[in-house]
Amino acid sequence: MTRLANAFDRRPTFMPYYPLGFPTPALSVDVIEALARNGADLIEVGLPFSDPLADGPVIQRATQIALQQGLTVAKALQAVAELRARGVTTPLVLMGYFNPLLAYGLERLARKAAEAGADGFIVPDLPPEEAAEFEAAIAPLPQIRMVAPTTPDERLAAVLSEARGFVYMVSLTGVTGARTALAEGLAEFVGRVRAHTALPVCVGFGIGTPEQAQAVGALADGVIVGSACVRAIGESADPVRTAADFARAFKAALA
Amino acid sequence: MTTRLPHKFGPYGGQFVPETLMPALDELEAAYVAARQDPAFQAELEGLLRTYVGRPTPLTHARRLSEHLGGAQIYLKREDLAHTGAHKINNALGQGLLVKRMGKRRIVAETGAGQHGVASATVAALLGLECVVYMGTVDIARQQPNVFRMRLLGAEVRPVDSGSQTLKDAINEAIRDWVTNVQTTHYLLGSALGPHPYPTMVRDFQSVIGREARAQVQAQAGQLPDLCIACVGGGSNAIGLFHPFLDDDGVELIGVEAGGAGVETGRHAARFGDPGRGRLGVIHGTRTFVLQTDDGQIADTHSVSAGLDYAAVGPEHAQLRDLERAYYTSATDQEALAALQLLCRTEGIIPALESAHAVAEAVKRAPQLRPDQVIVINVSGRGDKDLNTIIGELGEKA
């Protein structure tokens, strides 16, 4: 939790998402290290799933390649340990769908994730109503709770009353993926969320450019960039260098 | 965060969906609870089931099939005679009326065999709703007639070429659309699957099958059946038949999964029949038995019938199996094809390939019973949509 809390010492924080196993397991570890060393304040480390129903085409494609590369939960946890062994101190939050975590075994997951040096989990298909067993198993690591534009105020209160770490605010109704314009009503939405929590509020979904990040950073405590990061690095002939450039550009925009 | 109906079936079911959809599920549940207590809604639904769908569907005494098998008397619940040719219309109509009530104008649906897509497109036309149907490209290739029917009915059919390009991928895309357009769009889920309240709501809309069958078999055979048999993909036709018989202790309930090329080959959709890969898991919003790899990735499935070609089973079936109130077995592609031909030649009825799996189980069980015993088979749909597949499988033998 300390590592996670420290990430918010200077706000707004830059929080890229990147899936392990894309384009290869080895390169993905190098990419995540490059993001960490060039400005990422926290990294969402993606775990692949065969049926990623909250993801748009860019992350779907990347995580399918990760699956073809044989990336499993066990290998992902080894990759996190490898990043720690390389001296990466950036908080690493594992983001993946519930079934592979369940299949791995929740007690083993909690133990191995803590040993490897992971800082928490984001599980997009595990709302608070279904999360009790998971949250108890992974404690003291937190599950990051998500809120959406459709979440009404009374539900915000319930979702956020036991939230830990930070709040993942989904900026729009839709799947992951960069959009040409930011969602409307974002400032009002951030205000509604802040009324129910003192935790850092981080905004994701639909943020693809440093300019958009800057605009969101003026409202929120953290800016999450997923598909744009995956696409830029995936299209690059030199993924590690592109990752470094990408992180520097976004960090500069948020400075 | 109050739910108004039980949202689990023992350890199964639940609401494993992104936060964006949770309020929509709440809204849907509230609308459904209100509608089912509203006599005006029930009257409208019952009226359309009678005058539009053509209910009650007959219960047919399959005399020549019974004689041929030399055991129990077999009765066929004729969902193939419902408008659009399958039981799917019962649920599509119920949800469609609910959509009107909620004030939404657009529905999205997934389809495997195409029957639910056709039922959704039909109801959308009837009620003046916009309709988009997601369908895997593999299924589009093997169910062409239904693709044309949906388009003719005014629906947009969107091909899905991700993953295995079958039903599960169509559901993924339908959910992605729903997440994006949730304020204006209802997801008209076609089976007793997915997050609460769908398994309960779909079961209720399909229970008309079992209510009718229970009354009909008593009137026609003078007794309750010894066995009720239905195929189980997601399991909506089966739960619809089974549910009104749950308190009849003497009635054995049998669900038939797709055995594909044989459970031992790994190419099948027998979630209960393959203890190696069919394990408790979470997919498409519900916790249930799921065919999966050791690493928790959803397994590819195989069945000659598109409607059974799915990796998960409805959560209430998982509970009925635990309670030993229902039993689950499987029929292979070849057994289903043989049963289909037998029903064609003895009764003049071409069943859907899905329903043929239930017939195949009756072929195994009927000879073990006495002639004064009774089997009810749910003929969940008609087989015209499958003619291309059947021709491909049987060739000159047909």
Interface residues (C-beta under 8 A of the other chain):
Chain A: F49 S50 D51 P52 L53 A54 G56 Q60 Q64 L67 T72 V73 A74 F98 N99 P100 L101 L102 A103 Y104 P124 D125 L126 P127 P128 E129 E130 M146 V147 A148 P149 T150 T151 P152 R155 A158 V159 V170 T173 G174 V175
Chain B: M1 G14 Q15 F16 V17 P18 E19 T20 L21 M22 P23 A24 S162 G163 K168 D169 I171 N172 I175 R176 V179 T180 N181 V182 Q183 R279 L280 G281 V282 I283 H284 G285 R287 V290 Q292 D294 D295 G296 Q297 I298
